Amino acid sequence: MKQFACATVVDGCPGVVRGETEEEVLGLAAAHAAEAHGMSDLSPEVVEAVRAGISDA
Ligand SMILES: [Zn+2]
């Protein structure tokens, strides 16, 4: 399992997403960002930050 803590990118956000693969976690993180933060379009910089913040769960 892989996981990503949203607080890595958005200060103070308690959101954590988990998935089987890095790609799945990226997708879930994008969905969370859209839903919780109104970020419907993630910039390449944000995607890179999310990717870098993914860790083994
Ligand atoms: Zn968040």
N, CA, C, O and the ligand as a Tripos MOL2 file, in Angstrom:
@<TRIPOS>MOLECULE
protein
  229   227    58     0     0
PROTEIN
NO_CHARGES

@<TRIPOS>ATOM
      1 N           0.8410   -1.1990    0.0000 N.3       1 MET1
      2 CA          0.0000    0.0000    0.0000 C.3       1 MET1
      3 C           0.8750    1.2470    0.0000 C.2       1 MET1
      4 O           1.9670    1.2880    0.5650 O.2       1 MET1
      5 N           0.3310    2.2570   -0.6660 N.am      2 LYS2
      6 CA          0.9790    3.5640   -0.6750 C.3       2 LYS2
      7 C           0.0320    4.5590   -0.0200 C.2       2 LYS2
      8 O          -1.1860    4.3890   -0.0570 O.2       2 LYS2
      9 N           0.6000    5.5920    0.5760 N.am      3 GLN3
     10 CA         -0.2660    6.6100    1.1490 C.3       3 GLN3
     11 C           0.3120    7.9990    0.9420 C.2       3 GLN3
     12 O           1.5080    8.1830    0.7130 O.2       3 GLN3
     13 N          -0.5830    8.9620    1.0310 N.am      4 PHE4
     14 CA         -0.1810   10.3580    0.8960 C.3       4 PHE4
     15 C          -0.9660   11.1910    1.8940 C.2       4 PHE4
     16 O          -2.1940   11.1220    1.9520 O.2       4 PHE4
     17 N          -0.2390   11.9840    2.6830 N.am      5 ALA5
     18 CA         -0.8740   12.8990    3.6270 C.3       5 ALA5
     19 C          -0.9850   14.2630    2.9550 C.2       5 ALA5
     20 O           0.0140   14.8590    2.5530 O.2       5 ALA5
     21 N          -2.2050   14.7380    2.8440 N.am      6 CYS6
     22 CA         -2.4330   16.0080    2.1450 C.3       6 CYS6
     23 C          -1.6700   17.1650    2.7860 C.2       6 CYS6
     24 O          -1.3120   18.1270    2.1060 O.2       6 CYS6
     25 N          -1.4220   17.0750    4.0920 N.am      7 ALA7
     26 CA         -0.7250   18.1470    4.7990 C.3       7 ALA7
     27 C           0.6700   18.4010    4.2240 C.2       7 ALA7
     28 O           1.2550   19.4600    4.4550 O.2       7 ALA7
     29 N           1.2010   17.4320    3.4750 N.am      8 THR8
     30 CA          2.4900   17.6200    2.8040 C.3       8 THR8
     31 C           2.4150   18.8070    1.8370 C.2       8 THR8
     32 O           3.3940   19.5250    1.6350 O.2       8 THR8
     33 N           1.2340   18.9930    1.2490 N.am      9 VAL9
     34 CA          1.0550   20.0460    0.2550 C.3       9 VAL9
     35 C           0.1770   21.1820    0.7750 C.2       9 VAL9
     36 O           0.4390   22.3540    0.5060 O.2       9 VAL9
     37 N          -0.8670   20.8210    1.5230 N.am     10 VAL10
     38 CA         -1.7980   21.8140    2.0670 C.3      10 VAL10
     39 C          -1.6440   21.8320    3.5900 C.2      10 VAL10
     40 O          -2.0740   20.9090    4.2810 O.2      10 VAL10
     41 N          -1.0250   22.8960    4.0960 N.am     11 ASP11
     42 CA         -0.7660   23.0110    5.5300 C.3      11 ASP11
     43 C          -2.0170   22.7570    6.3670 C.2      11 ASP11
     44 O          -3.0520   23.3930    6.1680 O.2      11 ASP11
     45 N          -1.9060   21.8270    7.2970 N.am     12 GLY12
     46 CA         -2.9810   21.6220    8.2560 C.3      12 GLY12
     47 C          -4.1050   20.7280    7.8070 C.2      12 GLY12
     48 O          -5.0010   20.4390    8.6010 O.2      12 GLY12
     49 N          -4.1010   20.2710    6.5570 N.am     13 CYS13
     50 CA         -5.1820   19.3970    6.1030 C.3      13 CYS13
     51 C          -4.9990   18.0090    6.7020 C.2      13 CYS13
     52 O          -3.9180   17.4300    6.5950 O.2      13 CYS13
     53 N          -6.0500   17.4610    7.3370 N.am     14 PRO14
     54 CA         -5.9550   16.1380    7.9460 C.3      14 PRO14
     55 C          -6.1650   15.0010    6.9500 C.2      14 PRO14
     56 O          -6.1100   13.8320    7.3300 O.2      14 PRO14
     57 N          -6.4030   15.3260    5.6990 N.am     15 GLY15
     58 CA         -6.7310   14.2920    4.7170 C.3      15 GLY15
     59 C          -5.5610   13.3610    4.4180 C.2      15 GLY15
     60 O          -4.4300   13.8040    4.2170 O.2      15 GLY15
     61 N          -5.8570   12.0670    4.3940 N.am     16 VAL16
     62 CA         -4.8730   11.0510    4.0140 C.3      16 VAL16
     63 C          -5.5380   10.1120    3.0200 C.2      16 VAL16
     64 O          -6.6570    9.6530    3.2490 O.2      16 VAL16
     65 N          -4.8500    9.8220    1.9100 N.am     17 VAL17
     66 CA         -5.4020    8.8650    0.9520 C.3      17 VAL17
     67 C          -4.4450    7.6820    0.8250 C.2      17 VAL17
     68 O          -3.2280    7.8330    0.9270 O.2      17 VAL17
     69 N          -5.0240    6.5000    0.6010 N.am     18 ARG18
     70 CA         -4.2280    5.2780    0.4660 C.3      18 ARG18
     71 C          -4.6720    4.5240   -0.7760 C.2      18 ARG18
     72 O          -5.8420    4.5540   -1.1560 O.2      18 ARG18
     73 N          -3.7230    3.8510   -1.3960 N.am     19 GLY19
     74 CA         -4.0550    3.0420   -2.5600 C.3      19 GLY19
     75 C          -3.0150    1.9690   -2.7570 C.2      19 GLY19
     76 O          -1.9970    1.9290   -2.0670 O.2      19 GLY19
     77 N          -3.2920    1.0880   -3.7240 N.am     20 GLU20
     78 CA         -2.3810   -0.0230   -3.9910 C.3      20 GLU20
     79 C          -1.1260    0.4280   -4.7180 C.2      20 GLU20
     80 O          -0.0440   -0.1310   -4.5360 O.2      20 GLU20
     81 N          -1.2920    1.4460   -5.5440 N.am     21 THR21
     82 CA         -0.1750    1.9030   -6.3630 C.3      21 THR21
     83 C          -0.0340    3.4130   -6.2710 C.2      21 THR21
     84 O          -0.9500    4.1110   -5.8350 O.2      21 THR21
     85 N           1.1280    3.9080   -6.6880 N.am     22 GLU22
     86 CA          1.3720    5.3460   -6.6880 C.3      22 GLU22
     87 C           0.3530    6.0570   -7.5820 C.2      22 GLU22
     88 O          -0.1320    7.1370   -7.2460 O.2      22 GLU22
     89 N           0.0360    5.4380   -8.7240 N.am     23 GLU23
     90 CA         -0.9330    6.0530   -9.6380 C.3      23 GLU23
     91 C          -2.3100    6.1620   -8.9960 C.2      23 GLU23
     92 O          -3.0050    7.1650   -9.1620 O.2      23 GLU23
     93 N          -2.6960    5.1270   -8.2650 N.am     24 GLU24
     94 CA         -3.9940    5.1580   -7.6000 C.3      24 GLU24
     95 C          -4.0180    6.2600   -6.5430 C.2      24 GLU24
     96 O          -5.0000    6.9920   -6.4220 O.2      24 GLU24
     97 N          -2.9270    6.3740   -5.7780 N.am     25 VAL25
     98 CA         -2.8600    7.4020   -4.7480 C.3      25 VAL25
     99 C          -2.9000    8.7910   -5.3960 C.2      25 VAL25
    100 O          -3.5460    9.7000   -4.8730 O.2      25 VAL25
    101 N          -2.2210    8.9560   -6.5170 N.am     26 LEU26
    102 CA         -2.2520   10.2380   -7.2290 C.3      26 LEU26
    103 C          -3.6820   10.6000   -7.6250 C.2      26 LEU26
    104 O          -4.1130   11.7440   -7.4750 O.2      26 LEU26
    105 N          -4.4140    9.5970   -8.1370 N.am     27 GLY27
    106 CA         -5.7920    9.8370   -8.5460 C.3      27 GLY27
    107 C          -6.6700   10.2280   -7.3730 C.2      27 GLY27
    108 O          -7.4940   11.1360   -7.4690 O.2      27 GLY27
    109 N          -6.4760    9.5150   -6.2460 N.am     28 LEU28
    110 CA         -7.2710    9.7960   -5.0520 C.3      28 LEU28
    111 C          -6.9080   11.1610   -4.4850 C.2      28 LEU28
    112 O          -7.7760   11.8930   -4.0070 O.2      28 LEU28
    113 N          -5.6290   11.5000   -4.5390 N.am     29 ALA29
    114 CA         -5.1890   12.8040   -4.0430 C.3      29 ALA29
    115 C          -5.7840   13.9170   -4.9030 C.2      29 ALA29
    116 O          -6.1890   14.9570   -4.3830 O.2      29 ALA29
    117 N          -5.8360   13.7000   -6.2100 N.am     30 ALA30
    118 CA         -6.4250   14.7020   -7.1040 C.3      30 ALA30
    119 C          -7.9070   14.8760   -6.7900 C.2      30 ALA30
    120 O          -8.4170   15.9970   -6.7710 O.2      30 ALA30
    121 N          -8.6010   13.7510   -6.5410 N.am     31 ALA31
    122 CA        -10.0250   13.8200   -6.2100 C.3      31 ALA31
    123 C         -10.2220   14.5480   -4.8900 C.2      31 ALA31
    124 O         -11.1440   15.3510   -4.7510 O.2      31 ALA31
    125 N          -9.3550   14.2690   -3.9180 N.am     32 HIS32
    126 CA         -9.4390   14.9420   -2.6210 C.3      32 HIS32
    127 C          -9.1790   16.4390   -2.7810 C.2      32 HIS32
    128 O          -9.8820   17.2590   -2.1900 O.2      32 HIS32
    129 N          -8.1850   16.7900   -3.5690 N.am     33 ALA33
    130 CA         -7.8470   18.2040   -3.7670 C.3      33 ALA33
    131 C          -9.0140   18.9450   -4.4050 C.2      33 ALA33
    132 O          -9.3090   20.0830   -4.0370 O.2      33 ALA33
    133 N          -9.6780   18.3010   -5.3600 N.am     34 ALA34
    134 CA        -10.8150   18.9380   -6.0220 C.3      34 ALA34
    135 C         -11.9690   19.1170   -5.0490 C.2      34 ALA34
    136 O         -12.6040   20.1710   -5.0060 O.2      34 ALA34
    137 N         -12.2360   18.0620   -4.2600 N.am     35 GLU35
    138 CA        -13.3850   18.0620   -3.3740 C.3      35 GLU35
    139 C         -13.1590   18.9620   -2.1550 C.2      35 GLU35
    140 O         -14.0260   19.7570   -1.7910 O.2      35 GLU35
    141 N         -11.9960   18.8270   -1.5350 N.am     36 ALA36
    142 CA        -11.7490   19.5080   -0.2670 C.3      36 ALA36
    143 C         -11.1670   20.9010   -0.4500 C.2      36 ALA36
    144 O         -11.3480   21.7720    0.4000 O.2      36 ALA36
    145 N         -10.4670   21.1100   -1.5620 N.am     37 HIS37
    146 CA         -9.7450   22.3730   -1.7130 C.3      37 HIS37
    147 C         -10.1060   23.1390   -2.9750 C.2      37 HIS37
    148 O          -9.5330   24.1960   -3.2400 O.2      37 HIS37
    149 N         -11.0430   22.6250   -3.7530 N.am     38 GLY38
    150 CA        -11.4450   23.3250   -4.9630 C.3      38 GLY38
    151 C         -10.3590   23.4130   -6.0080 C.2      38 GLY38
    152 O         -10.4020   24.2710   -6.8900 O.2      38 GLY38
    153 N          -9.3600   22.5070   -5.9090 N.am     39 MET39
    154 CA         -8.2630   22.4960   -6.8890 C.3      39 MET39
    155 C          -8.6080   21.4870   -7.9820 C.2      39 MET39
    156 O          -8.2090   20.3240   -7.9200 O.2      39 MET39
    157 N          -9.3570   21.9510   -8.9830 N.am     40 SER40
    158 CA         -9.8210   21.0060  -10.0000 C.3      40 SER40
    159 C          -8.7240   20.6580  -10.9940 C.2      40 SER40
    160 O          -8.7480   19.5970  -11.6180 O.2      40 SER40
    161 N          -7.7760   21.5510  -11.1320 N.am     41 ASP41
    162 CA         -6.6620   21.3040  -12.0510 C.3      41 ASP41
    163 C          -5.3550   21.3680  -11.2810 C.2      41 ASP41
    164 O          -4.9530   22.4400  -10.8290 O.2      41 ASP41
    165 N          -4.6920   20.2360  -11.1260 N.am     42 LEU42
    166 CA         -3.4280   20.2400  -10.3950 C.3      42 LEU42
    167 C          -2.2960   20.6230  -11.3430 C.2      42 LEU42
    168 O          -2.1470   20.0430  -12.4190 O.2      42 LEU42
    169 N          -1.5110   21.5970  -10.9300 N.am     43 SER43
    170 CA         -0.3700   21.9980  -11.7500 C.3      43 SER43
    171 C           0.6950   20.9100  -11.6750 C.2      43 SER43
    172 O           0.7240   20.1220  -10.7300 O.2      43 SER43
    173 N           1.5700   20.8730  -12.6790 N.am     44 PRO44
    174 CA          2.6550   19.8750  -12.6540 C.3      44 PRO44
    175 C           3.4750   19.9640  -11.3760 C.2      44 PRO44
    176 O           3.9610   18.9490  -10.8770 O.2      44 PRO44
    177 N           3.6320   21.1790  -10.8380 N.am     45 GLU45
    178 CA          4.3920   21.3510   -9.5940 C.3      45 GLU45
    179 C           3.6950   20.6330   -8.4450 C.2      45 GLU45
    180 O           4.3340   19.9630   -7.6340 O.2      45 GLU45
    181 N           2.3720   20.7840   -8.3890 N.am     46 VAL46
    182 CA          1.6170   20.1400   -7.3130 C.3      46 VAL46
    183 C           1.6690   18.6190   -7.4700 C.2      46 VAL46
    184 O           1.8540   17.8950   -6.4920 O.2      46 VAL46
    185 N           1.5050   18.1440   -8.6970 N.am     47 VAL47
    186 CA          1.5710   16.7020   -8.9390 C.3      47 VAL47
    187 C           2.9280   16.1600   -8.4920 C.2      47 VAL47
    188 O           3.0060   15.0980   -7.8740 O.2      47 VAL47
    189 N           3.9990   16.8960   -8.8100 N.am     48 GLU48
    190 CA          5.3400   16.4800   -8.3900 C.3      48 GLU48
    191 C           5.4520   16.4390   -6.8710 C.2      48 GLU48
    192 O           6.0410   15.5150   -6.3090 O.2      48 GLU48
    193 N           4.8780   17.4540   -6.2040 N.am     49 ALA49
    194 CA          4.9370   17.5170   -4.7430 C.3      49 ALA49
    195 C           4.1740   16.3490   -4.1340 C.2      49 ALA49
    196 O           4.6070   15.7540   -3.1480 O.2      49 ALA49
    197 N           3.0180   16.0260   -4.7410 N.am     50 VAL50
    198 CA          2.2350   14.8910   -4.2480 C.3      50 VAL50
    199 C           3.0300   13.6030   -4.4410 C.2      50 VAL50
    200 O           3.1460   12.7870   -3.5260 O.2      50 VAL50
    201 N           3.5750   13.4330   -5.6450 N.am     51 ARG51
    202 CA          4.3450   12.2180   -5.9550 C.3      51 ARG51
    203 C           5.5090   12.0520   -4.9710 C.2      51 ARG51
    204 O           5.7850   10.9540   -4.4880 O.2      51 ARG51
    205 N           6.1780   13.1660   -4.6910 N.am     52 ALA52
    206 CA          7.3250   13.1210   -3.7780 C.3      52 ALA52
    207 C           6.8890   12.8140   -2.3500 C.2      52 ALA52
    208 O           7.6690   12.3010   -1.5480 O.2      52 ALA52
    209 N           5.6240   13.1380   -2.0400 N.am     53 GLY53
    210 CA          5.1380   12.9450   -0.6750 C.3      53 GLY53
    211 C           4.5300   11.5840   -0.4230 C.2      53 GLY53
    212 O           4.1820   11.2630    0.7130 O.2      53 GLY53
    213 N           4.3950   10.7690   -1.4760 N.am     54 ILE54
    214 CA          3.8110    9.4360   -1.3200 C.3      54 ILE54
    215 C           4.7990    8.5210   -0.6020 C.2      54 ILE54
    216 O           5.9830    8.4760   -0.9360 O.2      54 ILE54
    217 N           4.2920    7.7980    0.3850 N.am     55 SER55
    218 CA          5.1620    6.8690    1.1210 C.3      55 SER55
    219 C           4.4900    5.5120    1.2440 C.2      55 SER55
    220 O           3.2950    5.3750    0.9810 O.2      55 SER55
    221 N           5.2540    4.5200    1.6410 N.am     56 ASP56
    222 CA          4.6930    3.1900    1.8380 C.3      56 ASP56
    223 C           3.8120    3.1820    3.0740 C.2      56 ASP56
    224 O           4.1470    3.7870    4.0920 O.2      56 ASP56
    225 N           2.6840    2.4940    2.9760 N.am     57 ALA57
    226 CA          1.7630    2.4280    4.1070 C.3      57 ALA57
    227 C           1.6980    0.9940    4.6330 C.2      57 ALA57
    228 O           0.9740    0.7200    5.5910 O.2      57 ALA57
    229 ZN         -6.4280   18.1570    1.7870 Zn       58 ZN58
@<TRIPOS>BOND
     1     1     2 1
     2     2     3 1
     3     3     4 2
     4     3     5 am
     5     5     6 1
     6     6     7 1
     7     7     8 2
     8     7     9 am
     9     9    10 1
    10    10    11 1
    11    11    12 2
    12    11    13 am
    13    13    14 1
    14    14    15 1
    15    15    16 2
    16    15    17 am
    17    17    18 1
    18    18    19 1
    19    19    20 2
    20    19    21 am
    21    21    22 1
    22    22    23 1
    23    23    24 2
    24    23    25 am
    25    25    26 1
    26    26    27 1
    27    27    28 2
    28    27    29 am
    29    29    30 1
    30    30    31 1
    31    31    32 2
    32    31    33 am
    33    33    34 1
    34    34    35 1
    35    35    36 2
    36    35    37 am
    37    37    38 1
    38    38    39 1
    39    39    40 2
    40    39    41 am
    41    41    42 1
    42    42    43 1
    43    43    44 2
    44    43    45 am
    45    45    46 1
    46    46    47 1
    47    47    48 2
    48    47    49 am
    49    49    50 1
    50    50    51 1
    51    51    52 2
    52    51    53 am
    53    53    54 1
    54    54    55 1
    55    55    56 2
    56    55    57 am
    57    57    58 1
    58    58    59 1
    59    59    60 2
    60    59    61 am
    61    61    62 1
    62    62    63 1
    63    63    64 2
    64    63    65 am
    65    65    66 1
    66    66    67 1
    67    67    68 2
    68    67    69 am
    69    69    70 1
    70    70    71 1
    71    71    72 2
    72    71    73 am
    73    73    74 1
    74    74    75 1
    75    75    76 2
    76    75    77 am
    77    77    78 1
    78    78    79 1
    79    79    80 2
    80    79    81 am
    81    81    82 1
    82    82    83 1
    83    83    84 2
    84    83    85 am
    85    85    86 1
    86    86    87 1
    87    87    88 2
    88    87    89 am
    89    89    90 1
    90    90    91 1
    91    91    92 2
    92    91    93 am
    93    93    94 1
    94    94    95 1
    95    95    96 2
    96    95    97 am
    97    97    98 1
    98    98    99 1
    99    99   100 2
   100    99   101 am
   101   101   102 1
   102   102   103 1
   103   103   104 2
   104   103   105 am
   105   105   106 1
   106   106   107 1
   107   107   108 2
   108   107   109 am
   109   109   110 1
   110   110   111 1
   111   111   112 2
   112   111   113 am
   113   113   114 1
   114   114   115 1
   115   115   116 2
   116   115   117 am
   117   117   118 1
   118   118   119 1
   119   119   120 2
   120   119   121 am
   121   121   122 1
   122   122   123 1
   123   123   124 2
   124   123   125 am
   125   125   126 1
   126   126   127 1
   127   127   128 2
   128   127   129 am
   129   129   130 1
   130   130   131 1
   131   131   132 2
   132   131   133 am
   133   133   134 1
   134   134   135 1
   135   135   136 2
   136   135   137 am
   137   137   138 1
   138   138   139 1
   139   139   140 2
   140   139   141 am
   141   141   142 1
   142   142   143 1
   143   143   144 2
   144   143   145 am
   145   145   146 1
   146   146   147 1
   147   147   148 2
   148   147   149 am
   149   149   150 1
   150   150   151 1
   151   151   152 2
   152   151   153 am
   153   153   154 1
   154   154   155 1
   155   155   156 2
   156   155   157 am
   157   157   158 1
   158   158   159 1
   159   159   160 2
   160   159   161 am
   161   161   162 1
   162   162   163 1
   163   163   164 2
   164   163   165 am
   165   165   166 1
   166   166   167 1
   167   167   168 2
   168   167   169 am
   169   169   170 1
   170   170   171 1
   171   171   172 2
   172   171   173 am
   173   173   174 1
   174   174   175 1
   175   175   176 2
   176   175   177 am
   177   177   178 1
   178   178   179 1
   179   179   180 2
   180   179   181 am
   181   181   182 1
   182   182   183 1
   183   183   184 2
   184   183   185 am
   185   185   186 1
   186   186   187 1
   187   187   188 2
   188   187   189 am
   189   189   190 1
   190   190   191 1
   191   191   192 2
   192   191   193 am
   193   193   194 1
   194   194   195 1
   195   195   196 2
   196   195   197 am
   197   197   198 1
   198   198   199 1
   199   199   200 2
   200   199   201 am
   201   201   202 1
   202   202   203 1
   203   203   204 2
   204   203   205 am
   205   205   206 1
   206   206   207 1
   207   207   208 2
   208   207   209 am
   209   209   210 1
   210   210   211 1
   211   211   212 2
   212   211   213 am
   213   213   214 1
   214   214   215 1
   215   215   216 2
   216   215   217 am
   217   217   218 1
   218   218   219 1
   219   219   220 2
   220   219   221 am
   221   221   222 1
   222   222   223 1
   223   223   224 2
   224   223   225 am
   225   225   226 1
   226   226   227 1
   227   227   228 2
@<TRIPOS>SUBSTRUCTURE
     1 MET1         2 RESIDUE 1 A MET
     2 LYS2         6 RESIDUE 1 A LYS
     3 GLN3        10 RESIDUE 1 A GLN
     4 PHE4        14 RESIDUE 1 A PHE
     5 ALA5        18 RESIDUE 1 A ALA
     6 CYS6        22 RESIDUE 1 A CYS
     7 ALA7        26 RESIDUE 1 A ALA
     8 THR8        30 RESIDUE 1 A THR
     9 VAL9        34 RESIDUE 1 A VAL
    10 VAL10       38 RESIDUE 1 A VAL
    11 ASP11       42 RESIDUE 1 A ASP
    12 GLY12       46 RESIDUE 1 A GLY
    13 CYS13       50 RESIDUE 1 A CYS
    14 PRO14       54 RESIDUE 1 A PRO
    15 GLY15       58 RESIDUE 1 A GLY
    16 VAL16       62 RESIDUE 1 A VAL
    17 VAL17       66 RESIDUE 1 A VAL
    18 ARG18       70 RESIDUE 1 A ARG
    19 GLY19       74 RESIDUE 1 A GLY
    20 GLU20       78 RESIDUE 1 A GLU
    21 THR21       82 RESIDUE 1 A THR
    22 GLU22       86 RESIDUE 1 A GLU
    23 GLU23       90 RESIDUE 1 A GLU
    24 GLU24       94 RESIDUE 1 A GLU
    25 VAL25       98 RESIDUE 1 A VAL
    26 LEU26      102 RESIDUE 1 A LEU
    27 GLY27      106 RESIDUE 1 A GLY
    28 LEU28      110 RESIDUE 1 A LEU
    29 ALA29      114 RESIDUE 1 A ALA
    30 ALA30      118 RESIDUE 1 A ALA
    31 ALA31      122 RESIDUE 1 A ALA
    32 HIS32      126 RESIDUE 1 A HIS
    33 ALA33      130 RESIDUE 1 A ALA
    34 ALA34      134 RESIDUE 1 A ALA
    35 GLU35      138 RESIDUE 1 A GLU
    36 ALA36      142 RESIDUE 1 A ALA
    37 HIS37      146 RESIDUE 1 A HIS
    38 GLY38      150 RESIDUE 1 A GLY
    39 MET39      154 RESIDUE 1 A MET
    40 SER40      158 RESIDUE 1 A SER
    41 ASP41      162 RESIDUE 1 A ASP
    42 LEU42      166 RESIDUE 1 A LEU
    43 SER43      170 RESIDUE 1 A SER
    44 PRO44      174 RESIDUE 1 A PRO
    45 GLU45      178 RESIDUE 1 A GLU
    46 VAL46      182 RESIDUE 1 A VAL
    47 VAL47      186 RESIDUE 1 A VAL
    48 GLU48      190 RESIDUE 1 A GLU
    49 ALA49      194 RESIDUE 1 A ALA
    50 VAL50      198 RESIDUE 1 A VAL
    51 ARG51      202 RESIDUE 1 A ARG
    52 ALA52      206 RESIDUE 1 A ALA
    53 GLY53      210 RESIDUE 1 A GLY
    54 ILE54      214 RESIDUE 1 A ILE
    55 SER55      218 RESIDUE 1 A SER
    56 ASP56      222 RESIDUE 1 A ASP
    57 ALA57      226 RESIDUE 1 A ALA
    58 ZN58       229 GROUP 0 **** ****
